[in-house]
Amino acid sequence: MTPALLAITLTIGITLCYVAVCTASPFGTCRKCSGWGFAMTTDRKGRLKRGKDCRRCHATGKRIRTGRWLYNRWARTYRAGTQ
């Protein structure tokens, strides 16, 4: 198998796997708060306490995946164009 054909096959395989992940689980954990929904801070004694709510995920701990976001945007545009 030539290197170019191998690279194309791997790229298609990775893309199909990502599509399957976006279909099965459209929401992933927030990368900023690690899925907690808030930031951890420390008080003056050094003990951990709950900080402010995460602005990225709006305190849910989940964010929509990039592939699912692109699909939703495409579907919305397609629906608006066909009506």
Buried (B, 14 or more C-beta within 10 A) or exposed (E): EEEEEEEEEEEEEEEEEEEEBBEEEBBBEBEEBEBBBBBEEEEEEEEEEEEEBBEEBEBBBBBBBEBBEEBEEEEEEEEEEEE
